[in-house]
Amino acid sequence: MSKKLMTGLLALVALAAMALPAMASANPVLTEGTTTVASGTKILGTNVGETVMKTSLGNVTCDSATLTGTLTTNETAKGIDGDIESAHFFNKEGLQAEKEPDKECSSWTGGVSVTPSPATNGLPWCVTATEANDNLKLRGNSCTAETRPIRFILVFTNGLIGTCTYQRSLPVEGTLTTGTGEASISEQEFTKFEGGGGCPASGKLNMKFTLETDVSPFTGLTFSS
């Protein structure tokens, strides 16, 4: 092989290597079928499997969780932003769960209620997906406001532990799955902000959820790039 041909091939390889990140750099967008979802659309996130906070003493487990909010940005050039305006964590019982009242989540001590919106550092939360490697971030406050911590309260109803408040100052990091509407949060640590000695010092949050429109017929949404 001639020296000129070899040089030309090497140049092509180098150009291809530089082009790959550029090709992969498109931001994700939410789509409904083949249509990009409009900003201002109300979105519903529903858990897939159990939502679990792992602690050194045991787990807090909720078999049902819902997140609702508004899509604020959804463009290939900018990615996805949305404000989560309400969040509910609970258990449901029986075969006709959708017709029965919400129940407390469970813990190593029995029932526990989850309050995700205390007066300080409560809702809204901003969720953002702007990277091509399927990352997402969740932080306190709306997407147009200054970042603040995320805080929630656990109230253990057996009276032995009482109330425990947890907070995370750094954004919660998660992943989305392109081609589906699923996103997940894994092993994201919250530390105790307030509470007695019976409260675990920290807990690691694990959650998977899928997205759909928050109006009937609740159409499933997809992360596309």
FISEMI-667473 format. One record per atom (N, C-alpha, C): residue in three letters; y, z, x. Coordinates in steps of 0.05 Angstrom, whole numbers, padded with zeros to 5 digits, always signed. Example, Ala and Ser with C-alpha at 12.3 -4.5 7.8 and 13.67 -1.06 7.14 Angstrom:
<sites>
ALA-00114+00156+00264;ALA-00090+00156+00246;ALA-00066+00156+00264;SER-00045+00142+00257;SER-00021+00143+00273;SER+00001+00157+00258;
</sites>
This chain:
<sites>
MET-00024+00000+00017;MET+00000+00000+00000;MET+00025+00000+00018;SER+00044-00018+00011;SER+00068-00020+00027;SER+00085+00005+00025;LYS+00101+00009+00046;LYS+00118+00032+00047;LYS+00139+00031+00024;LYS+00149+00006+00018;LYS+00169+00003-00004;LYS+00156+00010-00031;LEU+00131+00001-00035;LEU+00118+00007-00061;LEU+00113+00037-00064;MET+00104+00049-00042;MET+00099+00078-00042;MET+00125+00093-00049;THR+00146+00085-00036;THR+00172+00098-00041;THR+00180+00095-00070;GLY+00176+00071-00081;GLY+00183+00066-00109;GLY+00166+00084-00128;LEU+00140+00087-00122;LEU+00123+00103-00139;LEU+00132+00133-00138;LEU+00138+00142-00114;LEU+00147+00170-00112;LEU+00173+00175-00127;ALA+00191+00155-00126;ALA+00216+00157-00141;ALA+00210+00159-00171;LEU+00191+00143-00181;LEU+00184+00144-00209;LEU+00173+00171-00217;VAL+00155+00181-00200;VAL+00143+00208-00206;VAL+00165+00229-00207;ALA+00184+00228-00188;ALA+00206+00248-00188;ALA+00223+00245-00214;LEU+00229+00221-00222;LEU+00244+00217-00246;LEU+00229+00227-00271;ALA+00203+00223-00272;ALA+00187+00232-00294;ALA+00187+00263-00295;ALA+00185+00275-00272;ALA+00185+00305-00271;ALA+00211+00316-00281;MET+00233+00303-00274;MET+00259+00312-00283;MET+00263+00307-00313;ALA+00250+00286-00323;ALA+00253+00279-00351;ALA+00238+00297-00370;LEU+00216+00309-00360;LEU+00199+00325-00378;LEU+00214+00349-00390;PRO+00228+00365-00374;PRO+00244+00387-00387;PRO+00264+00377-00407;ALA+00276+00354-00401;ALA+00296+00343-00420;ALA+00283+00335-00446;MET+00259+00323-00444;MET+00245+00315-00468;MET+00236+00340-00485;ALA+00231+00362-00471;ALA+00221+00386-00485;ALA+00243+00405-00493;SER+00269+00396-00488;SER+00291+00415-00493;SER+00302+00414-00521;ALA+00290+00398-00539;ALA+00300+00396-00566;ALA+00297+00423-00580;ASN+00317+00432-00593;ASN+00316+00457-00608;ASN+00299+00454-00633;PRO+00286+00476-00642;PRO+00270+00474-00666;PRO+00289+00474-00691;VAL+00279+00463-00712;VAL+00293+00464-00738;VAL+00272+00471-00760;LEU+00282+00482-00782;LEU+00264+00488-00805;LEU+00265+00464-00823;THR+00241+00455-00832;THR+00240+00432-00850;THR+00223+00439-00874;GLU+00230+00427-00896;GLU+00215+00428-00921;GLU+00203+00401-00926;GLY+00177+00398-00919;GLY+00166+00371-00918;GLY+00178+00356-00895;THR+00191+00334-00900;THR+00204+00318-00879;THR+00234+00322-00879;THR+00244+00340-00896;THR+00273+00344-00899;THR+00282+00369-00885;THR+00303+00367-00869;THR+00315+00390-00855;THR+00328+00408-00876;VAL+00321+00434-00875;VAL+00332+00453-00895;VAL+00362+00457-00890;ALA+00377+00457-00912;ALA+00406+00459-00910;ALA+00414+00488-00903;SER+00436+00490-00887;SER+00448+00517-00883;SER+00456+00529-00909;GLY+00454+00555-00912;GLY+00460+00568-00937;GLY+00436+00572-00955;THR+00413+00561-00947;THR+00389+00564-00963;THR+00378+00593-00960;LYS+00369+00604-00982;LYS+00357+00631-00981;LYS+00328+00628-00972;ILE+00320+00645-00953;ILE+00293+00643-00941;ILE+00278+00669-00945;LEU+00252+00667-00950;LEU+00234+00690-00953;LEU+00213+00689-00931;GLY+00211+00712-00917;GLY+00189+00715-00897;GLY+00169+00735-00908;THR+00144+00728-00908;THR+00122+00745-00918;THR+00102+00750-00896;ASN+00092+00774-00893;ASN+00074+00781-00872;ASN+00047+00766-00874;VAL+00036+00761-00851;VAL+00008+00750-00849;VAL-00008+00772-00836;GLY-00028+00784-00850;GLY-00042+00806-00839;GLY-00025+00831-00841;GLU-00033+00851-00825;GLU-00019+00877-00826;GLU+00005+00878-00807;THR+00026+00892-00814;THR+00048+00898-00796;THR+00043+00926-00785;VAL+00042+00928-00759;VAL+00033+00953-00746;VAL+00053+00962-00725;MET+00059+00988-00725;MET+00074+01001-00704;MET+00054+01019-00689;LYS+00048+01013-00664;LYS+00029+01028-00649;LYS+00044+01051-00634;THR+00033+01075-00636;THR+00044+01098-00621;THR+00022+01112-00607;SER+00029+01131-00590;SER+00010+01147-00574;SER-00007+01165-00592;LEU+00004+01171-00616;LEU-00010+01190-00634;LEU-00027+01175-00655;GLY-00021+01150-00660;GLY-00034+01134-00680;GLY-00016+01112-00689;ASN-00026+01097-00709;ASN-00011+01074-00718;ASN+00002+01079-00746;VAL+00025+01066-00749;VAL+00037+01063-00776;VAL+00031+01035-00785;THR+00017+01032-00808;THR+00007+01006-00817;THR+00017+01000-00844;CYS+00029+00976-00848;CYS+00038+00967-00874;CYS+00023+00941-00880;ASP+00009+00940-00902;ASP-00005+00915-00908;ASP+00012+00894-00922;SER+00037+00902-00929;SER+00055+00883-00942;SER+00083+00886-00929;ALA+00096+00864-00925;ALA+00123+00864-00914;ALA+00138+00839-00923;THR+00163+00841-00930;THR+00179+00818-00937;THR+00206+00820-00924;LEU+00216+00797-00915;LEU+00243+00795-00903;LEU+00257+00772-00918;THR+00281+00778-00928;THR+00296+00757-00942;THR+00323+00754-00929;GLY+00334+00730-00930;GLY+00360+00725-00918;GLY+00370+00697-00923;THR+00390+00690-00907;THR+00403+00664-00910;THR+00403+00649-00884;LEU+00396+00623-00886;LEU+00396+00606-00863;LEU+00425+00598-00857;THR+00435+00604-00833;THR+00463+00599-00827;THR+00468+00574-00810;THR+00448+00568-00793;THR+00449+00544-00776;THR+00421+00532-00775;ASN+00420+00505-00776;ASN+00394+00492-00775;ASN+00398+00463-00766;GLU+00403+00460-00739;GLU+00410+00434-00728;GLU+00395+00431-00702;THR+00386+00406-00696;THR+00373+00401-00671;THR+00390+00407-00647;ALA+00416+00403-00650;ALA+00435+00408-00628;ALA+00440+00437-00623;LYS+00436+00454-00644;LYS+00442+00482-00642;LYS+00418+00501-00646;GLY+00397+00492-00659;GLY+00374+00509-00665;GLY+00377+00522-00692;ILE+00363+00545-00694;ILE+00362+00559-00720;ILE+00375+00586-00717;ASP+00392+00593-00736;ASP+00404+00620-00739;ASP+00400+00628-00768;GLY+00395+00653-00772;GLY+00393+00663-00800;GLY+00399+00693-00801;ASP+00411+00702-00822;ASP+00416+00730-00826;ASP+00395+00742-00845;ILE+00381+00762-00835;ILE+00362+00777-00852;ILE+00378+00799-00866;GLU+00377+00797-00892;GLU+00394+00815-00909;GLU+00379+00837-00922;SER+00353+00834-00925;SER+00337+00856-00936;SER+00309+00855-00923;ALA+00297+00878-00921;ALA+00270+00881-00909;ALA+00255+00903-00923;HIS+00230+00898-00930;HIS+00214+00918-00944;HIS+00186+00919-00931;PHE+00177+00944-00926;PHE+00151+00949-00914;PHE+00136+00968-00931;PHE+00112+00961-00940;PHE+00098+00978-00960;PHE+00068+00970-00960;ASN+00053+00984-00976;ASN+00025+00978-00982;ASN+00022+00971-01011;LYS+00002+00955-01018;LYS-00005+00950-01045;LYS-00034+00957-01049;GLU-00041+00966-01073;GLU-00068+00975-01078;GLU-00081+00960-01101;GLY-00108+00957-01100;GLY-00122+00945-01122;GLY-00124+00915-01121;LEU-00141+00904-01138;LEU-00145+00875-01139;LEU-00121+00860-01151;GLN-00106+00874-01168;GLN-00082+00861-01180;GLN-00057+00872-01167;ALA-00056+00869-01140;ALA-00035+00882-01124;ALA-00007+00873-01134;GLU-00004+00848-01141;GLU+00022+00838-01148;GLU+00033+00851-01174;LYS+00016+00864-01189;LYS+00024+00876-01214;LYS+00028+00907-01212;GLU+00022+00917-01188;GLU+00023+00946-01184;GLU+00047+00954-01168;PRO+00056+00979-01171;PRO+00080+00988-01156;PRO+00075+00989-01126;ASP+00096+00987-01111;ASP+00094+00989-01082;ASP+00085+01017-01074;LYS+00069+01019-01053;LYS+00060+01045-01042;LYS+00071+01048-01014;GLU+00070+01073-01005;GLU+00079+01079-00978;GLU+00060+01065-00958;CYS+00071+01060-00934;CYS+00053+01052-00913;CYS+00036+01075-00904;SER+00016+01070-00887;SER-00002+01091-00879;SER+00001+01099-00850;SER-00007+01123-00843;SER-00005+01133-00815;SER-00028+01152-00810;TRP-00029+01162-00785;TRP-00050+01181-00778;TRP-00047+01208-00793;THR-00024+01212-00806;THR-00020+01237-00821;THR-00021+01232-00852;GLY-00023+01207-00860;GLY-00022+01201-00888;GLY+00000+01181-00894;GLY+00013+01184-00917;GLY+00034+01165-00925;GLY+00059+01167-00908;VAL+00073+01145-00905;VAL+00098+01144-00890;VAL+00115+01122-00902;SER+00140+01128-00908;SER+00159+01108-00919;SER+00175+01097-00895;VAL+00182+01071-00897;VAL+00197+01058-00876;VAL+00224+01049-00888;THR+00245+01059-00875;THR+00272+01052-00884;THR+00285+01035-00862;PRO+00287+01009-00866;PRO+00297+00991-00845;PRO+00327+00988-00844;SER+00341+01001-00863;SER+00370+00997-00864;SER+00385+01023-00867;PRO+00384+01040-00847;PRO+00400+01065-00848;PRO+00430+01058-00847;ALA+00446+01079-00851;ALA+00475+01074-00852;ALA+00486+01063-00826;THR+00475+01072-00803;THR+00483+01063-00777;THR+00462+01044-00765;ASN+00471+01021-00755;ASN+00454+01001-00743;ASN+00432+00991-00761;GLY+00438+00990-00787;GLY+00419+00978-00806;GLY+00423+00948-00809;LEU+00413+00938-00831;LEU+00416+00910-00837;LEU+00445+00902-00840;PRO+00453+00877-00835;PRO+00435+00854-00830;PRO+00425+00852-00801;TRP+00405+00834-00798;TRP+00395+00827-00771;TRP+00399+00797-00768;CYS+00402+00788-00744;CYS+00405+00760-00738;CYS+00380+00750-00724;VAL+00367+00729-00734;VAL+00344+00717-00721;VAL+00353+00690-00711;THR+00346+00684-00686;THR+00355+00659-00672;THR+00331+00646-00659;ALA+00330+00619-00662;ALA+00310+00604-00647;ALA+00324+00579-00636;THR+00329+00579-00610;THR+00345+00557-00598;THR+00332+00546-00573;GLU+00307+00554-00567;GLU+00294+00545-00543;GLU+00270+00528-00549;ALA+00264+00510-00531;ALA+00242+00491-00536;ALA+00215+00504-00531;ASN+00214+00528-00519;ASN+00188+00539-00512;ASN+00178+00558-00534;ASP+00187+00554-00559;ASP+00177+00569-00582;ASP+00184+00598-00582;ASN+00207+00605-00570;ASN+00216+00633-00570;ASN+00235+00637-00593;LEU+00235+00662-00603;LEU+00256+00670-00622;LEU+00265+00698-00615;LYS+00289+00705-00624;LYS+00301+00731-00619;LYS+00312+00743-00644;LEU+00309+00769-00646;LEU+00320+00784-00669;LEU+00337+00806-00659;ARG+00362+00807-00668;ARG+00381+00828-00659;ARG+00395+00840-00683;GLY+00408+00863-00678;GLY+00423+00876-00699;GLY+00449+00861-00705;ASN+00458+00863-00731;ASN+00482+00852-00741;ASN+00479+00822-00749;SER+00498+00812-00764;SER+00497+00784-00772;SER+00501+00766-00748;CYS+00494+00740-00751;CYS+00495+00722-00729;CYS+00524+00716-00720;THR+00543+00720-00738;THR+00571+00715-00731;THR+00585+00740-00721;ALA+00571+00763-00719;ALA+00584+00788-00711;ALA+00573+00797-00684;GLU+00586+00817-00673;GLU+00578+00828-00647;GLU+00550+00841-00649;THR+00535+00837-00628;THR+00508+00848-00626;THR+00508+00878-00628;ARG+00489+00890-00642;ARG+00485+00919-00643;ARG+00455+00925-00644;PRO+00447+00950-00639;PRO+00419+00957-00639;PRO+00406+00953-00667;ILE+00380+00953-00667;ILE+00365+00954-00692;ILE+00353+00982-00695;ARG+00357+00994-00718;ARG+00347+01021-00723;ARG+00332+01022-00749;PHE+00311+01038-00750;PHE+00297+01044-00775;PHE+00287+01072-00775;ILE+00280+01082-00799;ILE+00272+01110-00802;ILE+00244+01111-00815;LEU+00227+01128-00804;LEU+00201+01134-00815;LEU+00202+01162-00827;VAL+00194+01165-00852;VAL+00193+01191-00865;VAL+00163+01196-00872;PHE+00152+01215-00857;PHE+00124+01223-00861;PHE+00123+01243-00884;THR+00107+01237-00905;THR+00109+01252-00930;THR+00091+01276-00931;ASN+00076+01282-00911;ASN+00059+01306-00912;ASN+00074+01331-00904;GLY+00098+01328-00894;GLY+00114+01351-00887;GLY+00110+01362-00860;LEU+00090+01352-00845;LEU+00084+01363-00818;LEU+00102+01351-00797;ILE+00110+01326-00800;ILE+00126+01312-00780;ILE+00155+01309-00790;GLY+00158+01302-00815;GLY+00185+01298-00826;GLY+00196+01271-00820;THR+00221+01269-00811;THR+00235+01244-00808;THR+00238+01237-00779;CYS+00232+01212-00772;CYS+00234+01202-00744;CYS+00250+01176-00745;THR+00270+01175-00728;THR+00287+01151-00726;THR+00282+01137-00700;TYR+00279+01111-00702;TYR+00274+01094-00678;TYR+00295+01072-00675;GLN+00300+01065-00650;GLN+00320+01045-00645;GLN+00313+01027-00621;ARG+00322+01003-00622;ARG+00319+00984-00599;ARG+00346+00971-00595;SER+00356+00973-00570;SER+00382+00961-00563;SER+00379+00932-00555;LEU+00358+00925-00541;LEU+00354+00897-00533;LEU+00343+00881-00556;PRO+00348+00855-00557;PRO+00337+00838-00578;PRO+00306+00840-00579;VAL+00296+00839-00603;VAL+00267+00837-00607;VAL+00259+00808-00600;GLU+00239+00804-00584;GLU+00230+00777-00576;GLU+00204+00770-00590;GLY+00203+00745-00599;GLY+00179+00736-00613;GLY+00174+00707-00607;THR+00154+00695-00621;THR+00147+00667-00617;THR+00144+00654-00645;LEU+00150+00628-00646;LEU+00144+00613-00669;LEU+00123+00592-00663;THR+00110+00582-00683;THR+00089+00561-00679;THR+00099+00535-00691;THR+00106+00516-00674;THR+00115+00490-00683;THR+00093+00476-00700;GLY+00101+00464-00721;GLY+00082+00451-00739;GLY+00072+00469-00761;THR+00081+00494-00761;THR+00075+00513-00782;THR+00100+00528-00789;GLY+00098+00546-00808;GLY+00121+00563-00815;GLY+00117+00591-00804;GLU+00099+00595-00785;GLU+00092+00622-00776;GLU+00108+00630-00751;ALA+00115+00656-00750;ALA+00127+00668-00727;ALA+00115+00695-00723;SER+00116+00706-00699;SER+00104+00732-00694;SER+00120+00748-00674;ILE+00117+00774-00676;ILE+00129+00794-00658;ILE+00106+00810-00647;SER+00105+00814-00621;SER+00083+00828-00609;SER+00092+00848-00588;GLU+00083+00873-00592;GLU+00086+00895-00573;GLU+00115+00899-00566;GLN+00133+00898-00585;GLN+00162+00903-00580;GLN+00168+00933-00584;GLU+00178+00946-00563;GLU+00180+00975-00563;GLU+00206+00985-00575;PHE+00204+01004-00592;PHE+00226+01020-00603;PHE+00223+01049-00593;THR+00245+01061-00585;THR+00244+01088-00575;THR+00256+01108-00596;LYS+00246+01133-00595;LYS+00256+01153-00613;LYS+00286+01158-00608;PHE+00301+01157-00630;PHE+00330+01163-00628;PHE+00335+01191-00638;GLU+00321+01198-00660;GLU+00324+01225-00671;GLU+00297+01233-00683;GLY+00292+01260-00684;GLY+00268+01270-00696;GLY+00257+01293-00681;GLY+00239+01308-00694;GLY+00227+01332-00681;GLY+00206+01325-00661;GLY+00193+01346-00651;GLY+00173+01343-00631;GLY+00148+01329-00640;GLY+00143+01329-00666;GLY+00120+01315-00677;GLY+00123+01285-00678;CYS+00147+01275-00673;CYS+00152+01246-00674;CYS+00143+01233-00648;PRO+00128+01212-00648;PRO+00121+01198-00623;PRO+00146+01189-00609;ALA+00144+01189-00582;ALA+00168+01182-00566;ALA+00176+01153-00569;SER+00157+01136-00576;SER+00163+01108-00579;SER+00141+01095-00596;GLY+00145+01070-00604;GLY+00125+01055-00618;GLY+00129+01026-00612;LYS+00107+01010-00613;LYS+00108+00982-00608;LYS+00101+00966-00633;LEU+00120+00949-00641;LEU+00119+00935-00666;LEU+00103+00908-00662;ASN+00085+00904-00681;ASN+00070+00879-00682;ASN+00071+00868-00711;MET+00079+00843-00713;MET+00082+00831-00739;MET+00080+00801-00738;LYS+00067+00789-00758;LYS+00066+00760-00761;LYS+00075+00753-00789;PHE+00092+00733-00792;PHE+00102+00726-00819;PHE+00104+00695-00821;THR+00105+00686-00846;THR+00108+00658-00852;THR+00133+00654-00870;LEU+00146+00632-00868;LEU+00171+00627-00882;LEU+00168+00608-00905;GLU+00184+00613-00926;GLU+00185+00595-00949;GLU+00213+00598-00962;THR+00219+00581-00981;THR+00244+00583-00995;THR+00242+00608-01014;ASP+00265+00621-01017;ASP+00265+00646-01033;ASP+00272+00640-01062;VAL+00265+00617-01072;VAL+00268+00611-01101;VAL+00242+00596-01110;SER+00235+00599-01135;SER+00212+00585-01146;SER+00216+00555-01142;PRO+00195+00540-01133;PRO+00167+00547-01130;PRO+00160+00558-01103;PHE+00179+00569-01088;PHE+00173+00582-01062;PHE+00158+00563-01043;THR+00172+00541-01037;THR+00160+00521-01020;THR+00157+00530-00991;GLY+00134+00525-00979;GLY+00130+00532-00951;GLY+00147+00516-00932;LEU+00157+00528-00911;LEU+00174+00515-00891;LEU+00160+00512-00865;THR+00169+00494-00848;THR+00156+00488-00823;THR+00176+00487-00800;PHE+00168+00498-00777;PHE+00184+00495-00753;PHE+00178+00468-00741;SER+00198+00451-00738;SER+00195+00425-00727;SER+00213+00421-00703;SER+00206+00403-00685;SER+00223+00398-00662;SER+00225+00368-00657;
</sites>
